[in-house]
Amino acid sequence: MHDSSQPWFGIGGVLVAAGGLVVLLAAPTFVSRYTVISLNSILMYLVLTVSWAAFCGPTNYISLASAAFFGVGIYTSATLGTAVPLPVLTLVGGLLSFGLAFLVGLSSLRLRGMYFTIFTFGLSELIRHAVLWWEVNITGTVGRVVFSVGDVTVYYSMIAIALATVIGAYCLQVSRFGLALRGIGESEEAADHIGINVDLIKIVTFAGTSFFMGCAGVVMATRWTYIDPSIAFNPLFSFMPVLMAIFGGIRNIRGQVVGAVALTLLADLLLTTFPYYYNLLYGIILVAVILFMPQGLTGFLERARNWARAAQA
């Protein structure tokens, strides 16, 4: 049976991915502006989900600091937006998020389990409140106006970031780093005893995956045009990648992509169709998936395929 922890695409998957990319690149020429905006949201959550799962999936560490790294990118765009071109600004935001994640890794990756999870969530909240305090007491105003580059520019920028994120996650999975991360997830002590530099690999990978979150934050800030600490460091950006990865299947990139796309579309559908019951219905669906499909949608489909093959044999 296929091991879902290993990267697998197959020729069919490659062709589907290539066809999907062609359609995405051409989408602004035949879809409405609203659809482009919706696609931007999907691409944003795809980047956050795949970036989060690239480290947390194989290591079994649950980080809730995504909002911090994403928010750093947003505030980079708000602070330096008119001074440098968007590609340079995107790189700067990614590097600042990388630097923050590197420092967080140095101070927290010796923690495990719920202690690491609580620490990373506390970090996001600390940064949010620190920025809010700074704006209220030092700058005298809360929030900033961000320069706008247009929905289509944001769209193509997010496609580039999403593509880089998926390729980076795939390269990580098939590399020796990816094998070491899976070893750390199985038994950190055993990985250390066989000569793996556990701390270095965890810190570098944690920081590297956060780079893409910062890049996405820079670009998405230009779509919102106005941001404040509650928007930039919204806890939703920490929790949604976790839920999306679990929903689709945390152990492979296909599942992470499926989870990000499906839950973003589902949230939009429920919010517009059942605005007063949105949170209730969304929660019920997520709980049902976790209870009855613990390996996510892709894991469920994989098992169903195996059952069908066994029935035919």
C-alpha positions in Angstrom: 0.0 0.0 0.0 1.2 3.5 -0.8 2.9 5.3 2.1 1.2 8.6 2.3 4.2 10.1 4.1 6.2 9.8 0.9 5.9 12.3 -2.0 4.0 10.7 -4.9 2.5 12.3 -7.9 2.6 9.9 -10.9 2.4 10.9 -14.5 -1.4 11.5 -14.1 -0.8 13.9 -11.2 1.9 15.8 -13.1 -0.4 16.2 -16.1 -3.3 17.4 -13.9 -1.0 19.8 -12.1 0.4 21.2 -15.3 -3.1 21.6 -16.8 -4.3 23.3 -13.6 -1.3 25.7 -13.7 -2.2 26.7 -17.3 -5.8 27.3 -16.4 -4.7 29.4 -13.4 -2.4 31.5 -15.5 -5.1 32.2 -18.0 -7.9 32.7 -15.4 -7.9 36.6 -15.3 -8.7 36.7 -19.0 -12.0 34.8 -18.6 -13.2 35.1 -15.0 -14.7 37.9 -13.0 -12.9 40.2 -10.6 -14.6 38.5 -7.7 -13.3 35.1 -8.8 -9.8 36.5 -9.0 -10.1 37.8 -5.5 -11.4 34.4 -4.3 -8.5 32.7 -6.1 -6.1 35.0 -4.2 -7.5 33.8 -0.9 -7.2 30.2 -2.0 -3.5 30.7 -3.0 -2.8 32.6 0.3 -4.1 29.7 2.4 -2.4 27.2 0.1 1.0 28.9 0.8 0.3 29.0 4.6 -0.9 25.4 4.7 1.9 23.8 2.6 4.5 25.9 4.4 3.2 24.9 7.8 2.9 21.2 6.9 6.4 21.0 5.4 7.9 21.3 8.9 5.0 20.3 11.2 3.8 17.3 9.2 6.9 15.1 9.4 8.1 16.2 12.8 4.7 16.1 14.6 5.4 19.6 16.1 2.2 21.7 16.1 3.2 25.4 15.5 0.6 28.1 15.9 3.0 30.9 15.0 2.0 31.2 11.3 0.1 34.4 12.0 3.3 36.0 13.4 5.3 35.2 10.2 2.5 36.1 7.9 1.9 39.4 9.8 5.6 40.3 9.6 5.3 40.2 5.9 2.1 42.3 6.0 3.8 45.0 8.1 6.9 44.9 5.9 4.6 45.8 3.0 2.9 48.6 5.0 6.2 50.1 6.2 8.4 49.8 3.1 5.8 49.5 0.3 6.4 52.8 -1.5 10.2 52.6 -1.1 11.1 49.5 -3.1 9.6 47.4 -6.0 7.2 44.6 -5.1 9.6 41.7 -5.9 12.3 43.2 -3.7 9.7 44.0 -1.0 8.5 40.4 -1.1 12.0 39.1 -0.7 12.6 41.4 2.3 9.4 40.3 4.0 10.3 36.7 3.5 13.8 37.2 5.0 12.4 39.1 8.0 10.0 36.2 8.6 12.9 33.8 8.2 14.9 35.8 10.8 12.0 35.8 13.3 11.4 32.1 12.8 15.1 31.4 13.2 15.1 33.2 16.6 11.9 31.4 17.6 13.5 28.1 16.7 16.6 28.8 18.7 14.5 29.6 21.8 11.6 27.1 21.5 12.4 24.0 19.5 13.7 22.2 22.5 10.1 22.3 23.8 7.8 19.5 22.7 4.2 18.7 22.5 1.7 21.1 24.0 4.4 23.3 25.4 5.7 24.1 22.0 2.2 24.7 20.7 1.3 27.1 23.6 4.6 28.9 23.2 4.2 29.5 19.5 0.6 30.7 19.9 1.7 33.0 22.8 4.4 34.4 20.5 1.8 35.4 17.9 -0.3 37.1 20.5 2.7 38.8 22.0 3.7 40.3 18.7 0.1 41.4 17.9 -0.2 43.2 21.2 3.3 44.6 21.1 2.6 46.2 17.7 -0.8 47.5 18.9 0.9 49.0 21.9 3.6 50.6 19.7 1.0 52.2 17.4 -1.2 53.5 20.2 1.6 54.9 22.4 4.4 55.7 20.0 3.0 56.5 16.5 -0.4 57.7 17.9 -2.5 55.9 15.3 -3.7 52.3 14.9 -3.4 50.8 11.4 -1.7 51.7 8.2 -2.7 52.4 4.6 -0.9 50.0 2.2 -0.2 50.8 -1.4 -2.3 48.8 -3.9 -0.9 47.0 -7.0 -4.1 45.7 -8.4 -5.8 42.3 -8.1 -4.2 40.8 -11.2 -0.7 41.7 -10.0 -1.5 40.2 -6.6 -2.9 37.1 -8.3 0.2 36.4 -10.5 2.5 37.2 -7.5 0.6 34.7 -5.4 0.8 32.1 -8.1 4.6 32.5 -8.2 4.8 32.2 -4.4 2.5 29.2 -4.2 4.4 27.4 -7.0 7.7 28.1 -5.2 6.2 26.9 -1.9 5.0 23.6 -3.4 8.2 23.0 -5.3 10.2 23.8 -2.1 8.1 21.5 0.0 8.5 18.7 -2.6 12.3 19.1 -2.7 12.4 19.0 1.1 10.4 15.8 1.2 12.7 13.9 -1.2 15.9 15.3 0.3 18.0 14.0 3.1 16.6 16.8 5.2 13.1 15.4 4.6 14.2 11.9 5.7 15.8 13.4 8.8 12.6 15.3 9.6 10.6 12.1 9.4 13.2 10.4 11.6 12.8 13.2 14.1 9.0 12.8 14.0 9.3 9.0 14.7 11.8 9.3 17.5 13.8 12.4 18.2 16.2 10.6 20.6 16.9 7.8 18.1 17.6 10.4 15.3 20.0 12.2 17.6 21.8 8.9 18.5 22.4 8.0 14.9 24.2 11.3 14.2 21.4 13.6 12.9 21.9 17.2 14.0 18.4 17.4 15.3 18.5 21.0 16.6 20.1 22.4 13.4 17.7 20.6 11.0 14.6 21.7 13.0 15.7 25.3 13.3 16.7 25.7 9.6 13.6 24.0 8.3 11.2 25.8 10.6 12.8 29.2 9.5 12.9 28.2 5.8 9.2 27.3 5.6 8.3 30.6 7.4 10.0 32.5 4.5 7.1 31.7 2.2 4.6 32.8 4.8 6.3 36.2 5.0 6.3 36.5 1.2 2.6 35.8 1.0 2.0 38.4 3.7 3.7 41.1 1.7 1.7 40.5 -1.4 -1.7 40.0 0.3 -1.3 43.3 2.2 -1.4 45.2 -1.1 -4.8 43.7 -1.8 -6.3 44.7 1.6 -4.9 48.3 1.3 -5.5 48.9 5.0 -4.1 46.8 7.8 -3.9 46.9 11.6 -2.5 44.5 14.2 -5.8 42.6 14.5 -5.8 42.0 10.7 -2.1 41.3 10.2 -1.7 38.9 13.2 -5.2 37.4 13.2 -5.2 34.1 15.0 -7.2 32.6 12.1 -3.9 32.6 10.1 -2.4 30.3 12.7 -5.3 27.9 13.1 -6.6 27.6 9.5 -3.4 26.1 8.1 -3.5 23.4 10.8 -7.1 22.6 10.0 -6.6 22.6 6.3 -3.7 20.3 6.4 -5.6 17.8 8.6 -8.7 18.1 6.5 -6.9 17.3 3.2 -4.2 14.9 4.6 -1.2 16.2 6.5 1.3 13.6 5.3 1.4 14.6 1.6 1.4 17.7 -0.5 -1.6 16.7 -2.5 -3.6 16.5 0.7 -2.4 19.8 1.9 -3.3 21.5 -1.4 -6.7 19.8 -1.5 -7.4 20.8 2.1 -6.5 24.5 1.5 -8.6 24.7 -1.6 -11.6 22.8 -0.2 -11.8 24.6 3.1 -11.4 28.0 1.6 -14.2 27.3 -0.9 -16.3 25.7 1.9 -15.9 28.7 4.2 -16.9 31.1 1.4 -19.9 29.0 0.5 -21.1 28.7 4.1 -20.5 32.4 4.8 -22.6 33.5 1.9 -25.3 30.9 2.1 -25.7 30.5 5.9 -24.2 33.6 7.4 -25.9 33.1 10.8 -24.9 29.4 11.1 -21.5 29.7 9.4 -19.3 28.9 12.5 -21.6 26.1 13.7 -21.7 24.3 10.3 -18.0 24.8 9.7 -17.2 23.4 13.1 -19.4 20.4 12.6 -17.9 19.5 9.3 -14.3 19.8 10.7 -15.1 17.6 13.7 -16.7 15.0 11.4 -13.7 14.9 9.2 -11.3 14.5 12.1 -13.4 11.8 13.7 -14.3 9.7 10.6 -11.4 10.6 8.3 -8.3 10.9 10.5 -6.0 10.7 7.5 -7.9 13.4 5.7 -9.7 13.4 2.4 -6.7 12.0 0.4 -6.2 9.3 3.0 -9.8 8.3 2.8 -9.7 8.2 -1.0 -6.6 6.1 -0.8 -8.2 3.6 1.5 -11.4 3.5 -0.7 -9.2 2.8 -3.7 -7.5 -0.1 -1.9 -10.8 -1.5 -0.8 -12.1 -1.4 -4.4 -9.0 -3.2 -5.6 -9.2 -5.8 -2.9 -12.9 -6.4 -3.8 -12.0 -6.9 -7.4 -9.2 -9.3 -6.6 
